[in-house]
Amino acid sequence: MSEVEEKDVRSKNPSDEANSDNEEKHIKPKPDCDEISLFRESMFLLCMCLQQLLTQSSVAQTTNPTSEIGATFGVQDNPGEMSWFTSAFSFSVGTFILISGRLGDIYGYKKIYLLGMAWISVFSLLCGVTGFTTSAVFLDVMRAMQGLGFALSMPNALALIGHYYPNGFKKSCCMCLYGSVAPGGFVFGALFSGLCAQFANNMALSGVWLSFFLMSIAAAIVFVMAYFAIPENIENPQGEGGHNFDILGGVTGVAALSLINFAWNQGPNVGWDKPYVYVLLIVGVLLLGVFYIVEKRVKDPLLPTTVLTGETGFVLGCVGAGYSCFGVWLYYSFRWAEFVDHEKPLLRAVQFIPALIIGFLAASLTAVLLRRFPSSFVMILAMLAFFTGITIMGTRHVGQIYWAQKFVSILIQCFGMDMSFPAGAVILSHTFPKAQQGIAASLVATFQNFSISIGLGLAGTVEKYETMNRPKGLDTTVHGYRVAFYMGMGLAGLGVVLSFVFFLTQVFQKKKPSEIENPTDPTEEKLV
């Protein structure tokens, strides 16, 4: 497969032709990657990884103690209302992440990253203040605003790495390191929020709300660290000019994703027969079509339409299918633990601790595999892990011990999560020139987060309509969760099919003489 690997992540995007010319025009970072001290480089990478850790921790803040938070507002018997505690956060991240990478391309990745961390600190504090109110809607709004900070910082953290390091194995390792902390971040957030929720005496003051106050402090600390640790001038020469931003594309793209995301989350809660739900979905899809037309015609698009074809199209498709399955697996694993196994919040979180180690191993393995095999092979392994993991979890019996299937499922799912996202980030970072590292990061992160929302919407719809005419009880609850897992299996199966088609496409291209004889740039380090 080594012959395939030489062409593995090289773009056929026209922007790639100017890649080498752009490299020479970029402002040199101070210090650059060859001059930076080991301590400062370590702190720089630590700040990037802490951003990912805080992102996943924030997801877990409301995923684990959902019922405990609902009890604060008296909505513990309203699953639709409680689902928005997490959905509002994912809604904001998955929508606004599309434009934040481009903002980094224009105004500087460090500036947008720091803005995001400051935003997180402020609105995490306000999420904590929600504990003194009686409004669940206020929490939903604050969670959405909190998510906007992560939407600003996440793609720019990836872009800082992608822009700072030249294409090669070290860059791949740094990208994989960033991805490897995701499981640890979720486990950390689930553990701490579960601990607060389970042992707090006064929910309004010291329960799950304490985790939001500490999130605010942590984000402020990362802001200060990053201000001094991130090298200067990791930006583009035109970085201070706002005229290159695709305003029309940004408006139509964000509006389309917002409407689709809202409708897809609200549909399972209130039913798809409500006119406003399907009307918003239709309008969102139409706006998505307008967005596509706009992106084909503007000079500096937010989403170059050429990346949706060929290798990058397959990579993004696999990431989308895999993470739509992952969202279903994660959400319904926690719901099963709470409502079927009747486990306490802390125990629910402790069961995911193995993901800390396995996630790091999976990401490390990805960096090695990308150096020796084509990206399609890595995606096949990731999609098979997603499919196997959710199948094991979705077929476990009521009352079964943790070690029989759930433990195994957690181990396997980590390989899906921490092979697909790092691989996608590495491939798109190498595909795009340095001037568009923000776009590359936004694409991967958008497909990752938006797919989770779509997957949960599909699973929630299946669960609702499969159980609505059944009598309430444990059997109905189990049946609803089971069919939701089946939907996740179908999404993972789609990813498996896409990855195999991707592999066959790369093998076919390998055999074409024009592909093999096309020389590579001798000055560029071997990709991955």
C-alpha positions as CSV (number, residue, x, y, z in Angstrom):
1,M,0.0,0.0,0.0
2,S,3.0,2.3,0.2
3,E,2.5,3.4,-3.5
4,V,-1.0,4.5,-2.6
5,E,0.3,6.4,0.4
6,E,2.4,8.7,-1.7
7,K,-0.7,10.1,-3.2
8,D,-2.7,9.6,0.0
9,V,-3.6,13.0,1.2
10,R,-2.6,15.2,-1.7
11,S,-5.5,17.4,-2.8
12,K,-6.8,17.8,-6.3
13,N,-8.2,21.1,-5.1
14,P,-7.0,24.0,-7.3
15,S,-5.9,25.8,-4.1
16,D,-3.3,23.1,-3.7
17,E,-1.5,24.2,-6.8
18,A,-0.6,27.5,-5.2
19,N,0.4,25.8,-1.9
20,S,4.2,26.0,-2.4
21,D,4.0,29.6,-3.6
22,N,2.0,30.6,-0.6
23,E,4.4,28.9,1.8
24,E,7.1,31.5,1.0
25,K,4.8,34.5,1.4
26,H,3.7,33.7,4.9
27,I,4.8,35.7,7.9
28,K,7.4,33.7,9.9
29,P,6.2,32.8,13.4
30,K,8.2,34.1,16.3
31,P,9.8,31.7,17.3
32,D,9.3,29.2,14.5
33,C,9.0,25.5,15.0
34,D,12.8,25.0,14.6
35,E,13.7,27.7,17.2
36,I,11.1,27.3,19.9
37,S,12.2,26.0,23.2
38,L,11.0,22.7,24.4
39,F,9.2,24.3,27.4
40,R,7.3,26.8,25.3
41,E,6.4,24.3,22.7
42,S,5.1,21.9,25.4
43,M,3.1,24.8,26.9
44,F,1.8,25.7,23.4
45,L,0.6,22.1,22.7
46,L,-0.8,21.8,26.2
47,C,-3.0,24.9,25.7
48,M,-4.3,23.4,22.4
49,C,-5.0,20.0,24.1
50,L,-6.7,21.8,27.1
51,Q,-9.1,23.4,24.7
52,Q,-10.2,20.0,23.4
53,L,-10.3,18.6,27.0
54,L,-12.6,21.5,28.1
55,T,-14.8,21.1,25.1
56,Q,-15.5,17.5,25.8
57,S,-15.8,18.2,29.5
58,S,-18.5,20.8,28.8
59,V,-20.5,18.2,26.8
60,A,-20.4,15.9,29.8
61,Q,-21.5,18.6,32.3
62,T,-25.1,18.1,31.3
63,T,-25.0,14.6,29.6
64,N,-24.3,12.7,32.8
65,P,-26.4,14.6,35.5
66,T,-29.3,15.4,33.2
67,S,-32.0,14.3,35.6
68,E,-30.4,16.1,38.6
69,I,-30.3,19.3,36.6
70,G,-33.9,18.8,35.5
71,A,-34.9,18.4,39.1
72,T,-33.6,21.9,39.9
73,F,-36.2,23.3,37.5
74,G,-38.9,20.8,38.1
75,V,-38.7,19.3,34.6
76,Q,-37.2,15.9,35.6
77,D,-40.2,14.2,34.0
78,N,-39.9,16.1,30.7
79,P,-37.2,14.3,28.5
80,G,-37.8,16.8,25.7
81,E,-37.0,19.8,27.9
82,M,-34.0,18.1,29.5
83,S,-32.5,17.1,26.1
84,W,-31.9,20.8,25.3
85,F,-29.4,21.1,28.2
86,T,-26.9,19.3,26.0
87,S,-28.5,20.0,22.6
88,A,-28.3,23.7,23.0
89,F,-24.6,23.4,23.5
90,S,-24.1,21.1,20.5
91,F,-26.4,23.3,18.4
92,S,-24.2,26.3,18.9
93,V,-20.9,24.5,18.4
94,G,-22.1,22.6,15.3
95,T,-23.5,25.8,13.7
96,F,-21.0,28.6,14.3
97,I,-17.9,26.5,13.9
98,L,-18.4,26.8,10.2
99,I,-17.4,30.4,10.1
100,S,-14.9,30.6,13.0
101,G,-12.1,28.9,11.2
102,R,-12.3,31.5,8.4
103,L,-12.3,34.3,10.9
104,G,-9.0,32.9,12.1
105,D,-7.6,32.8,8.6
106,I,-8.4,36.5,8.3
107,Y,-7.8,38.0,11.7
108,G,-5.3,35.6,13.1
109,Y,-5.7,32.2,14.8
110,K,-4.3,33.2,18.1
111,K,-6.7,36.2,18.4
112,I,-9.8,34.1,17.7
113,Y,-8.6,31.3,19.9
114,L,-8.1,33.7,22.9
115,L,-11.5,35.3,22.2
116,G,-13.1,31.9,22.4
117,M,-11.4,31.1,25.7
118,A,-12.5,34.4,27.2
119,W,-16.0,33.8,25.9
120,I,-16.1,30.3,27.5
121,S,-15.0,31.8,30.8
122,V,-17.7,34.4,30.9
123,F,-20.6,32.2,29.8
124,S,-19.6,29.2,31.9
125,L,-19.9,31.5,34.9
126,L,-23.4,32.6,33.7
127,C,-24.3,28.9,33.3
128,G,-23.4,28.4,37.0
129,V,-25.5,31.4,37.9
130,T,-28.5,29.6,36.3
131,G,-28.6,27.5,39.5
132,F,-30.0,30.5,41.3
133,T,-32.9,30.9,38.9
134,T,-36.0,28.8,38.1
135,S,-35.8,28.9,34.3
136,A,-34.6,25.9,32.3
137,V,-34.9,28.1,29.2
138,F,-32.3,30.5,30.6
139,L,-29.9,27.5,31.1
140,D,-30.5,26.5,27.4
141,V,-29.6,30.0,26.2
142,M,-26.5,30.2,28.4
143,R,-25.4,26.7,27.2
144,A,-25.8,27.9,23.6
145,M,-23.7,31.0,24.3
146,Q,-21.1,28.8,26.1
147,G,-20.9,26.6,23.0
148,L,-20.2,29.7,20.8
149,G,-16.9,30.1,22.7
150,F,-15.9,26.5,21.9
151,A,-17.0,27.0,18.3
152,L,-14.5,29.9,18.1
153,S,-11.6,28.2,19.8
154,M,-11.8,24.6,18.5
155,P,-11.0,25.1,14.8
156,N,-8.4,27.7,15.6
157,A,-6.6,25.4,18.0
158,L,-6.4,22.9,15.1
159,A,-5.4,25.7,12.7
160,L,-2.6,26.9,15.0
161,I,-1.1,23.4,14.9
162,G,-1.7,23.0,11.2
163,H,-0.2,26.4,10.3
164,Y,2.7,26.3,12.7
165,Y,4.2,22.9,11.7
166,P,5.2,21.9,8.2
167,N,3.6,18.8,6.6
168,G,5.1,15.7,8.0
169,F,5.1,13.1,10.8
170,K,5.5,15.7,13.7
171,K,2.5,17.6,12.5
172,S,0.5,14.4,12.3
173,C,1.6,13.5,15.9
174,C,0.5,16.9,17.2
175,M,-2.9,16.6,15.5
176,C,-3.4,13.1,16.9
177,L,-2.3,14.3,20.4
178,Y,-5.0,17.0,20.2
179,G,-7.6,14.3,19.3
180,S,-6.4,11.9,21.9
181,V,-7.5,14.0,24.9
182,A,-11.2,14.0,23.8
183,P,-12.2,10.8,25.7
184,G,-10.3,12.0,28.7
185,G,-12.1,15.4,28.6
186,F,-15.5,13.7,28.5
187,V,-14.6,11.3,31.3
188,F,-13.2,14.2,33.4
189,G,-16.4,16.3,32.9
190,A,-18.7,13.3,33.6
191,L,-16.8,12.4,36.7
192,F,-16.7,15.8,38.2
193,S,-20.3,16.7,37.3
194,G,-21.5,13.4,38.6
195,L,-19.5,13.8,41.8
196,C,-21.0,17.2,42.4
197,A,-24.5,16.1,41.6
198,Q,-24.4,13.0,43.7
199,F,-22.9,14.4,46.9
200,A,-24.2,18.0,46.9
201,N,-26.6,19.0,49.6
202,N,-27.7,22.3,48.1
203,M,-28.2,21.8,44.3
204,A,-28.7,25.5,43.6
205,L,-25.3,26.4,45.1
206,S,-22.9,23.6,45.2
207,G,-24.2,20.8,42.9
208,V,-23.7,20.5,39.2
209,W,-23.5,24.3,39.1
210,L,-20.1,24.1,40.8
211,S,-18.7,22.4,37.7
212,F,-19.7,25.4,35.6
213,F,-17.9,27.8,38.0
214,L,-14.8,25.7,37.8
215,M,-15.0,25.5,34.1
216,S,-15.0,29.3,34.0
217,I,-11.9,29.4,36.2
218,A,-10.2,26.8,34.0
219,A,-10.9,28.6,30.8
220,A,-9.5,31.8,32.3
221,I,-6.3,30.0,33.3
222,V,-5.9,28.6,29.8
223,F,-6.5,32.0,28.3
224,V,-3.5,33.4,30.3
225,M,-1.3,30.4,29.5
226,A,-2.1,30.6,25.8
227,Y,-1.5,34.3,25.6
228,F,2.2,33.8,26.6
229,A,2.7,30.3,25.1
230,I,1.4,30.6,21.6
231,P,4.1,31.9,19.2
232,E,3.4,35.2,17.5
233,N,2.6,35.7,13.8
234,I,0.9,32.3,13.2
235,E,-1.3,34.0,10.7
236,N,-1.6,35.0,7.1
237,P,-0.2,38.2,5.4
238,Q,-3.7,39.4,4.7
239,G,-4.7,38.5,8.3
240,E,-5.9,42.0,9.3
241,G,-8.2,42.5,6.3
242,G,-11.9,41.7,6.8
243,H,-12.8,42.2,3.2
244,N,-12.0,38.6,2.3
245,F,-14.7,37.2,4.6
246,D,-17.6,35.6,2.7
247,I,-20.5,37.4,4.4
248,L,-23.3,36.1,2.2
249,G,-22.0,32.5,2.6
250,G,-21.7,33.0,6.3
251,V,-25.2,34.3,6.7
252,T,-26.8,31.6,4.6
253,G,-24.6,28.8,6.0
254,V,-25.2,29.7,9.6
255,A,-28.9,30.2,9.0
256,A,-29.2,26.9,7.2
257,L,-27.4,24.9,9.9
258,S,-29.3,26.7,12.7
259,L,-32.7,25.9,11.2
260,I,-31.8,22.3,10.3
261,N,-30.2,21.7,13.7
262,F,-33.1,23.2,15.6
263,A,-35.7,21.2,13.7
264,W,-33.8,18.0,13.9
265,N,-33.5,18.3,17.7
266,Q,-37.0,19.5,18.3
267,G,-38.7,17.0,16.0
268,P,-38.2,14.0,18.3
269,N,-39.3,16.0,21.3
270,V,-42.6,17.4,20.1
271,G,-43.3,15.2,17.0
272,W,-42.7,15.8,13.3
273,D,-46.4,16.4,12.8
274,K,-46.0,20.0,14.2
275,P,-46.0,22.4,11.2
276,Y,-43.3,24.7,12.5
277,V,-40.8,21.8,12.8
278,Y,-41.0,20.5,9.2
279,V,-41.4,24.1,7.9
280,L,-38.1,25.1,9.6
281,L,-36.4,22.0,8.2
282,I,-37.6,22.7,4.7
283,V,-36.4,26.3,4.9
284,G,-33.1,25.2,6.3
285,V,-32.6,22.7,3.4
286,L,-33.4,25.4,0.9
287,L,-31.0,27.8,2.5
288,L,-28.4,25.1,2.4
289,G,-28.9,24.9,-1.4
290,V,-28.5,28.7,-1.6
291,F,-25.3,28.4,0.5
292,Y,-23.9,25.8,-2.0
293,I,-24.6,28.1,-5.0
294,V,-23.0,31.1,-3.2
295,E,-19.9,29.1,-2.4
296,K,-19.5,28.0,-6.0
297,R,-19.4,31.7,-7.1
298,V,-17.5,33.7,-4.5
299,K,-13.8,34.3,-4.7
300,D,-13.0,33.2,-1.1
301,P,-15.6,30.7,0.0
302,L,-16.1,29.5,3.5
303,L,-16.6,26.0,2.1
304,P,-14.7,25.3,-1.2
305,T,-17.2,23.0,-3.0
306,T,-14.4,21.1,-4.6
307,V,-13.5,19.5,-1.2
308,L,-16.8,17.7,-1.1
309,T,-15.6,15.5,-3.9
310,G,-12.7,13.1,-4.2
311,E,-10.6,12.1,-1.2
312,T,-11.6,14.9,1.1
313,G,-15.3,14.2,0.3
314,F,-14.9,10.6,1.4
315,V,-13.0,11.5,4.5
316,L,-15.7,14.0,5.6
317,G,-18.4,11.5,4.8
318,C,-16.7,8.9,6.9
319,V,-16.3,11.3,9.8
320,G,-19.9,12.4,9.5
321,A,-21.3,8.8,9.5
322,G,-19.0,7.7,12.3
323,Y,-19.8,10.5,14.6
324,S,-23.5,10.3,14.0
325,C,-23.2,6.8,15.3
326,F,-21.0,7.9,18.2
327,G,-23.5,10.5,19.4
328,V,-26.2,7.8,19.5
329,W,-23.9,5.4,21.3
330,L,-22.8,7.9,23.9
331,Y,-26.2,9.4,24.7
332,Y,-28.1,6.2,24.9
333,S,-25.4,4.4,26.9
334,F,-25.9,7.0,29.6
335,R,-29.7,6.8,29.4
336,W,-29.5,3.0,29.7
337,A,-27.2,3.3,32.7
338,E,-29.6,5.8,34.4
339,F,-33.1,4.5,33.6
340,V,-32.5,0.7,33.0
341,D,-29.6,-0.1,35.3
342,H,-30.5,2.7,37.8
343,E,-26.9,3.7,38.4
344,K,-25.8,6.8,40.3
345,P,-24.1,9.7,38.3
346,L,-20.7,8.9,39.7
347,L,-20.8,5.2,38.8
348,R,-22.0,6.1,35.3
349,A,-18.9,8.2,34.8
350,V,-16.4,5.8,36.4
351,Q,-17.4,3.1,33.9
352,F,-15.9,5.3,31.1
353,I,-12.5,5.7,32.7
354,P,-10.8,3.1,30.4
355,A,-11.4,5.5,27.6
356,L,-8.7,7.7,29.0
357,I,-6.0,5.2,28.2
358,I,-7.5,3.6,25.1
359,G,-8.1,7.0,23.5
360,F,-4.5,8.0,23.7
361,L,-3.4,4.6,22.3
362,A,-5.8,4.8,19.4
363,A,-4.7,8.3,18.5
364,S,-1.0,7.3,18.7
365,L,-1.7,4.3,16.5
366,T,-3.4,6.6,14.0
367,A,-0.3,8.7,13.6
368,V,1.8,5.6,12.8
369,L,-0.8,4.1,10.5
370,L,-1.2,7.3,8.4
371,R,2.6,7.1,7.8
372,R,2.4,3.6,6.3
373,F,-1.1,3.1,4.9
374,P,-3.5,5.0,2.8
375,S,-6.1,7.1,4.7
376,S,-8.9,4.9,3.4
377,F,-7.4,1.9,5.3
378,V,-7.4,4.0,8.5
379,M,-11.0,5.0,7.9
380,I,-12.0,1.4,7.4
381,L,-10.6,0.5,10.8
382,A,-12.3,3.5,12.4
383,M,-15.7,2.8,10.9
384,L,-15.5,-0.9,11.8
385,A,-14.7,0.2,15.4
386,F,-17.8,2.4,15.4
387,F,-20.0,-0.3,14.1
388,T,-18.7,-3.1,16.4
389,G,-18.8,-0.9,19.5
390,I,-22.4,0.2,19.1
391,T,-23.5,-3.3,18.1
392,I,-22.0,-4.7,21.3
393,M,-23.7,-2.0,23.4
394,G,-27.0,-2.2,21.6
395,T,-27.4,-5.9,22.1
396,R,-26.6,-6.2,25.8
397,H,-29.2,-7.7,28.1
398,V,-31.0,-6.0,30.9
399,G,-29.2,-6.5,34.2
400,Q,-26.0,-7.7,32.5
401,I,-22.8,-6.9,34.4
402,Y,-20.6,-4.1,33.1
403,W,-17.6,-6.3,32.2
404,A,-19.6,-8.5,29.8
405,Q,-20.3,-6.1,27.0
406,K,-20.3,-2.5,28.0
407,F,-16.7,-2.5,29.0
408,V,-15.7,-4.1,25.7
409,S,-17.9,-1.6,23.8
410,I,-16.2,1.4,25.4
411,L,-12.8,0.1,24.5
412,I,-13.7,-0.5,20.9
413,Q,-15.6,2.8,20.4
414,C,-12.5,4.8,21.5
415,F,-10.7,3.5,18.4
416,G,-13.5,4.8,16.2
417,M,-13.5,8.2,17.8
418,D,-9.7,8.6,18.1
419,M,-8.8,7.3,14.7
420,S,-11.4,9.0,12.5
421,F,-11.2,12.6,13.8
422,P,-7.4,12.8,14.0
423,A,-7.1,11.2,10.6
424,G,-9.6,13.6,9.1
425,A,-7.8,16.6,10.8
426,V,-4.4,15.5,9.5
427,I,-5.6,14.8,5.9
428,L,-7.5,18.1,5.5
429,S,-4.7,20.1,7.1
430,H,-2.2,18.6,4.6
431,T,-4.7,19.1,1.7
432,F,-5.2,22.9,2.3
433,P,-2.5,25.5,2.0
434,K,-1.4,27.4,5.1
435,A,-3.6,30.4,4.3
436,Q,-6.7,28.1,4.7
437,Q,-5.9,26.1,7.7
438,G,-8.9,27.6,9.5
439,I,-11.2,26.4,6.8
440,A,-9.7,22.9,7.0
441,A,-10.2,22.8,10.7
442,S,-13.7,24.2,10.5
443,L,-14.7,21.5,8.0
444,V,-13.6,18.6,10.1
445,A,-15.1,20.1,13.3
446,T,-18.4,21.0,11.5
447,F,-18.9,17.5,10.1
448,Q,-18.0,16.0,13.5
449,N,-20.4,18.1,15.7
450,F,-23.3,18.5,13.2
451,S,-23.3,14.8,12.5
452,I,-23.8,14.1,16.2
453,S,-26.9,16.2,16.2
454,I,-28.3,14.6,13.1
455,G,-27.6,11.1,14.4
456,L,-29.4,11.9,17.7
457,G,-32.3,13.4,15.8
458,L,-32.7,10.2,13.8
459,A,-32.4,8.0,16.8
460,G,-34.7,10.1,18.9
461,T,-37.3,10.0,16.1
462,V,-37.2,6.3,15.9
463,E,-37.4,5.9,19.7
464,K,-40.4,8.3,19.9
465,Y,-42.5,6.7,17.2
466,E,-41.6,3.1,18.3
467,T,-42.8,3.7,21.9
468,M,-45.6,6.3,21.6
469,N,-48.3,3.6,21.5
470,R,-46.8,1.3,24.0
471,P,-47.6,1.3,27.8
472,K,-45.1,3.1,30.0
473,G,-42.7,0.8,31.8
474,L,-39.3,-0.8,31.7
475,D,-40.0,-2.9,28.6
476,T,-41.0,0.1,26.6
477,T,-38.0,2.1,27.8
478,V,-35.7,-0.8,26.8
479,H,-37.4,-1.2,23.4
480,G,-37.0,2.5,22.7
481,Y,-33.3,2.5,23.6
482,R,-32.8,-0.7,21.6
483,V,-34.2,0.7,18.3
484,A,-32.2,3.9,18.8
485,F,-29.1,1.7,19.0
486,Y,-30.2,0.0,15.8
487,M,-30.4,3.3,14.1
488,G,-26.8,4.0,15.2
489,M,-25.8,0.7,13.8
490,G,-27.2,1.7,10.5
491,L,-25.3,4.9,10.5
492,A,-22.1,3.1,11.4
493,G,-22.8,0.6,8.6
494,L,-23.1,3.5,6.1
495,G,-19.6,4.7,7.3
496,V,-18.2,1.2,6.7
497,V,-19.6,1.1,3.1
498,L,-18.2,4.6,2.5
499,S,-14.8,3.7,3.8
500,F,-14.6,0.6,1.6
501,V,-15.6,2.6,-1.5
502,F,-13.0,5.1,-0.5
503,F,-10.4,2.3,-0.4
504,L,-11.3,0.9,-3.7
505,T,-11.2,4.4,-5.2
506,Q,-7.6,4.9,-4.0
507,V,-6.6,1.5,-5.3
508,F,-8.1,2.3,-8.7
509,Q,-6.3,5.7,-8.8
510,K,-3.0,3.9,-7.9
511,K,-3.2,1.8,-11.0
512,K,-3.6,4.8,-13.4
513,P,-0.3,5.6,-15.0
514,S,-0.9,9.3,-15.0
515,E,-1.3,9.1,-11.2
516,I,1.8,7.1,-10.6
517,E,4.0,9.1,-12.9
518,N,3.0,12.4,-11.5
519,P,6.1,13.6,-9.5
520,T,5.8,14.9,-6.0
521,D,7.5,18.0,-4.6
522,P,11.0,16.9,-3.5
523,T,11.2,19.7,-1.0
524,E,8.1,18.5,0.9
525,E,8.6,16.1,3.7
526,K,6.8,12.8,3.2
527,L,3.3,13.4,4.3
528,V,2.2,10.9,6.9
